[in-house]
Amino acid sequence: MIAAYIDEFIMFCAGLWMTAVGFRYLSFPPPNQGVQNAWLAILVNHFRWMGPLLLIIAIVLAIASPA
């Protein structure tokens, strides 16, 4: 029974992490990286919509799974 929800649990945790990083509750990348990782800063800005979307997908899949 619990094994059926492992994938959804992992996606939910990843969605929480992405949302926290996207809205700057967690710091990623470290602030002293500078311009060398400008593409990473752009990616982190996309986490604002990707994190909540992943949370919604995980919840819908957990509800729809036939367990």
CORGISUL-V586741 format. One record per residue. N is the residue number from 1. RES is the residue in three letters. OMEGA is omega as a letter, one per 40 degrees, with the letter a starting at -180 (999 if undefined). Layout:
N_RES_OMEGA, N_RES_OMEGA
//
This chain:
1_MET_a, 2_ILE_a, 3_ALA_i, 4_ALA_a, 5_TYR_a, 6_ILE_a, 7_ASP_i, 8_GLU_i, 9_PHE_i, 10_ILE_i, 11_MET_i, 12_PHE_i, 13_CYS_i, 14_ALA_i, 15_GLY_i, 16_LEU_i, 17_TRP_i, 18_MET_i, 19_THR_i, 20_ALA_i, 21_VAL_a, 22_GLY_i, 23_PHE_i, 24_ARG_i, 25_TYR_i, 26_LEU_a, 27_SER_i, 28_PHE_e, 29_PRO_i, 30_PRO_a, 31_PRO_a, 32_ASN_a, 33_GLN_i, 34_GLY_a, 35_VAL_a, 36_GLN_a, 37_ASN_i, 38_ALA_i, 39_TRP_i, 40_LEU_i, 41_ALA_i, 42_ILE_i, 43_LEU_i, 44_VAL_i, 45_ASN_i, 46_HIS_i, 47_PHE_i, 48_ARG_i, 49_TRP_a, 50_MET_a, 51_GLY_i, 52_PRO_i, 53_LEU_i, 54_LEU_i, 55_LEU_i, 56_ILE_i, 57_ILE_a, 58_ALA_i, 59_ILE_i, 60_VAL_i, 61_LEU_i, 62_ALA_i, 63_ILE_a, 64_ALA_a, 65_SER_a, 66_PRO_a, 67_ALA_999
//
